[in-house]
Amino acid sequence: MRIAICDDNPEQLKIIQAAVDSYSERHSELSIQAALYDSPLLFLEEWSKNGNYDVLLLDICMPGMLGTDVAREIRQRKENPEIVFLTTSADFAIEAFTLKATHYIIKPFSQEQFDEAMDRAVEKHKNTMAKNITLKLRSGEARLVDLNEIMYVESYSHSQNIHLKTGEQIETRQTLSELLSIFTEHAKEQFIAPYKGYIVNHKSIRSIEPDKITLKSGVQIPMVKRNFNQIKEQYFAFIFDEGRH
């Protein structure tokens, strides 16, 4: 697991690193590697080159750029590391959680408080990674895709077109049944096959009517009327269960 620590105060960098080291000693299975940055601008520059940090430990009040601005920049790049803010003030807590922060720690903090934040970050990271799948493209390449980014799959002319939230389409070699099996293995109950030639992500659905499913993007997926009640029940069961986690 790769961790980046960003704090402009050298003493605080040492304190946070010591907390990471202590946590790492008790969780050797994570193989934690930590990189230290004393400048938010330098950190973003390095992120552009290397990226791929799993957890970010960010101070907020830093010269040149707030830690919340660093997080916003990363989110705008569609990157989803777990972010833990460590700061001397509670004033930025609401903004932090709008940026999907995993935790918010007030300095000075105890090792117990730090461990709780890390436990949460590690668990969320594992859940995220569990929903990443490898697709075999028709070009012969392999591509890693987050299941949550898939809106729907449409079978067309002996190939499967996977439609992503970004508007991009991926053409894959796998059959529709193979894809549904893979999706179900990694995200049970999240995907359904409402009509021949289609797979739909429950998270992308806006509404369900007797003859069609309308996605949040406005795309309409046909549906057999006799399956309406069953699909509606599956959808509400998934949404209810999702809301509990």
FILO-798151 format. One record per residue (C-alpha): residue in three letters; residue number from 1; x, y, z. Coordinates in steps of 0.1 Angstrom, whole numbers, plus 5000, padded with zeros to 4 digits. Example, Ala and Ser with C-alpha at 12.3 -4.5 7.8 and 13.67 -1.06 7.14 Angstrom:
   type   seq   east   north     up
    ALA     1   5123    4955   5078
    SER     2   5137    4989   5071
***
This chain:
   type   seq   east   north     up
    MET     1   5000    5000   5000
    ARG     2   5014    5034   4990
    ILE     3   5008    5063   5013
    ALA     4   5017    5100   5007
    ILE     5   5021    5124   5036
    CYS     6   5019    5161   5029
    ASP     7   5025    5187   5056
    ASP     8   5046    5219   5054
    ASN     9   5057    5216   5091
    PRO    10   5089    5194   5093
    GLU    11   5081    5184   5129
    GLN    12   5045    5174   5120
    LEU    13   5059    5153   5091
    LYS    14   5080    5134   5116
    ILE    15   5051    5128   5139
    ILE    16   5028    5116   5111
    GLN    17   5056    5094   5097
    ALA    18   5061    5079   5132
    ALA    19   5024    5071   5134
    VAL    20   5025    5055   5100
    ASP    21   5055    5034   5110
    SER    22   5038    5023   5142
    TYR    23   5007    5013   5122
    SER    24   5028    4995   5096
    GLU    25   5046    4974   5122
    ARG    26   5013    4959   5133
    HIS    27   5000    4955   5098
    SER    28   5029    4940   5079
    GLU    29   5005    4923   5055
    LEU    30   4999    4957   5039
    SER    31   5035    4963   5029
    ILE    32   5031    5000   5035
    GLN    33   5054    5024   5016
    ALA    34   5053    5061   5026
    ALA    35   5065    5092   5007
    LEU    36   5069    5126   5024
    TYR    37   5062    5160   5009
    ASP    38   5066    5194   5026
    SER    39   5049    5213   4998
    PRO    40   5014    5208   4983
    LEU    41   5026    5221   4950
    LEU    42   5055    5196   4949
    PHE    43   5031    5168   4959
    LEU    44   5007    5176   4930
    GLU    45   5037    5178   4906
    GLU    46   5049    5143   4917
    TRP    47   5013    5130   4916
    SER    48   5011    5140   4879
    LYS    49   5042    5120   4872
    ASN    50   5036    5090   4893
    GLY    51   5003    5091   4911
    ASN    52   4988    5058   4922
    TYR    53   4989    5065   4960
    ASP    54   4963    5045   4978
    VAL    55   4960    5068   5009
    LEU    56   4968    5105   5013
    LEU    57   4975    5121   5047
    LEU    58   4970    5158   5041
    ASP    59   4975    5188   5063
    ILE    60   4950    5216   5054
    CYS    61   4966    5249   5063
    MET    62   4997    5250   5041
    PRO    63   5013    5280   5023
    GLY    64   5005    5283   4987
    MET    65   4976    5258   4986
    LEU    66   4952    5244   5012
    GLY    67   4950    5207   5016
    THR    68   4913    5208   5007
    ASP    69   4923    5224   4974
    VAL    70   4949    5196   4968
    ALA    71   4921    5170   4974
    ARG    72   4898    5189   4951
    GLU    73   4924    5189   4923
    ILE    74   4929    5151   4927
    ARG    75   4891    5145   4926
    GLN    76   4888    5166   4895
    ARG    77   4913    5143   4879
    LYS    78   4889    5114   4886
    GLU    79   4914    5099   4910
    ASN    80   4900    5081   4941
    PRO    81   4926    5076   4968
    GLU    82   4915    5075   5004
    ILE    83   4921    5109   5019
    VAL    84   4926    5116   5056
    PHE    85   4930    5152   5067
    LEU    86   4952    5160   5097
    THR    87   4948    5196   5109
    THR    88   4946    5219   5139
    SER    89   4911    5232   5132
    ALA    90   4877    5218   5128
    ASP    91   4867    5246   5105
    PHE    92   4872    5227   5073
    ALA    93   4854    5195   5083
    ILE    94   4823    5200   5062
    GLU    95   4843    5209   5031
    ALA    96   4865    5179   5037
    PHE    97   4837    5154   5037
    THR    98   4822    5169   5005
    LEU    99   4855    5159   4990
    LYS   100   4848    5123   5001
    ALA   101   4874    5124   5029
    THR   102   4877    5091   5047
    HIS   103   4885    5107   5080
    TYR   104   4893    5141   5097
    ILE   105   4918    5142   5125
    ILE   106   4924    5172   5148
    LYS   107   4961    5177   5159
    PRO   108   4975    5168   5183
    PHE   109   4962    5132   5178
    SER   110   4968    5099   5196
    GLN   111   4981    5067   5179
    GLU   112   4946    5052   5187
    GLN   113   4929    5080   5167
    PHE   114   4954    5076   5139
    ASP   115   4949    5038   5138
    GLU   116   4911    5042   5136
    ALA   117   4915    5065   5106
    MET   118   4939    5042   5089
    ASP   119   4917    5011   5096
    ARG   120   4888    5029   5078
    ALA   121   4910    5040   5049
    VAL   122   4924    5005   5044
    GLU   123   4889    4989   5045
    LYS   124   4875    5014   5020
    HIS   125   4906    5009   4998
    LYS   126   4901    4971   4998
    ASN   127   4864    4975   4989
    THR   128   4873    4998   4960
    MET   129   4900    4975   4947
    ALA   130   4875    4946   4949
    LYS   131   4854    4963   4923
    ASN   132   4882    4968   4898
    ILE   133   4880    4942   4870
    THR   134   4902    4935   4840
    LEU   135   4885    4935   4806
    LYS   136   4898    4919   4774
    LEU   137   4894    4944   4746
    ARG   138   4888    4934   4710
    SER   139   4921    4951   4702
    GLY   140   4938    4924   4722
    GLU   141   4947    4948   4751
    ALA   142   4937    4944   4787
    ARG   143   4922    4973   4807
    LEU   144   4914    4978   4844
    VAL   145   4879    4992   4849
    ASP   146   4860    5002   4881
    LEU   147   4826    4985   4880
    ASN   148   4810    5016   4895
    GLU   149   4820    5035   4863
    ILE   150   4800    5011   4841
    MET   151   4765    5024   4832
    TYR   152   4754    4996   4810
    VAL   153   4765    4970   4785
    GLU   154   4749    4966   4750
    SER   155   4754    4936   4728
    TYR   156   4758    4947   4692
    SER   157   4769    4928   4661
    HIS   158   4786    4900   4679
    SER   159   4805    4923   4703
    GLN   160   4798    4938   4737
    ASN   161   4799    4976   4740
    ILE   162   4805    4988   4776
    HIS   163   4793    5023   4782
    LEU   164   4811    5042   4810
    LYS   165   4799    5073   4829
    THR   166   4825    5094   4811
    GLY   167   4807    5087   4778
    GLU   168   4835    5064   4766
    GLN   169   4826    5031   4750
    ILE   170   4848    4999   4754
    GLU   171   4844    4970   4730
    THR   172   4852    4937   4746
    ARG   173   4858    4901   4735
    GLN   174   4839    4886   4764
    THR   175   4803    4874   4759
    LEU   176   4774    4890   4777
    SER   177   4770    4860   4800
    GLU   178   4807    4861   4808
    LEU   179   4805    4898   4817
    LEU   180   4775    4893   4839
    SER   181   4792    4865   4857
    ILE   182   4823    4886   4863
    PHE   183   4802    4916   4875
    THR   184   4783    4895   4899
    GLU   185   4814    4879   4913
    HIS   186   4829    4913   4922
    ALA   187   4796    4932   4930
    LYS   188   4768    4909   4939
    GLU   189   4733    4922   4930
    GLN   190   4747    4954   4914
    PHE   191   4740    4944   4878
    ILE   192   4709    4930   4861
    ALA   193   4700    4918   4826
    PRO   194   4666    4933   4821
    TYR   195   4663    4925   4783
    LYS   196   4681    4904   4758
    GLY   197   4714    4920   4749
    TYR   198   4717    4943   4779
    ILE   199   4733    4945   4813
    VAL   200   4725    4975   4835
    ASN   201   4742    4989   4866
    HIS   202   4716    4995   4894
    LYS   203   4736    5026   4904
    SER   204   4729    5042   4870
    ILE   205   4691    5038   4870
    ARG   206   4669    5069   4873
    SER   207   4635    5052   4869
    ILE   208   4619    5019   4861
    GLU   209   4586    5016   4841
    PRO   210   4568    4985   4829
    ASP   211   4584    4986   4794
    LYS   212   4617    5004   4800
    ILE   213   4645    5015   4823
    THR   214   4657    5051   4821
    LEU   215   4692    5057   4832
    LYS   216   4706    5089   4848
    SER   217   4722    5097   4815
    GLY   218   4688    5097   4798
    VAL   219   4695    5064   4779
    GLN   220   4665    5041   4778
    ILE   221   4668    5003   4781
    PRO   222   4639    4981   4769
    MET   223   4623    4957   4793
    VAL   224   4598    4929   4791
    LYS   225   4566    4939   4810
    ARG   226   4562    4906   4828
    ASN   227   4596    4912   4844
    PHE   228   4587    4947   4857
    ASN   229   4578    4937   4893
    GLN   230   4608    4914   4898
    ILE   231   4632    4940   4884
    LYS   232   4617    4968   4905
    GLU   233   4620    4947   4937
    GLN   234   4656    4938   4929
    TYR   235   4664    4975   4924
    PHE   236   4648    4986   4956
    ALA   237   4665    4957   4975
    PHE   238   4699    4968   4962
    ILE   239   4694    5005   4969
    PHE   240   4682    4997   5005
    ASP   241   4711    4975   5011
    GLU   242   4735    5000   4996
    GLY   243   4722    5027   5019
    ARG   244   4729    5007   5050
    HIS   245   4767    5005   5042
***
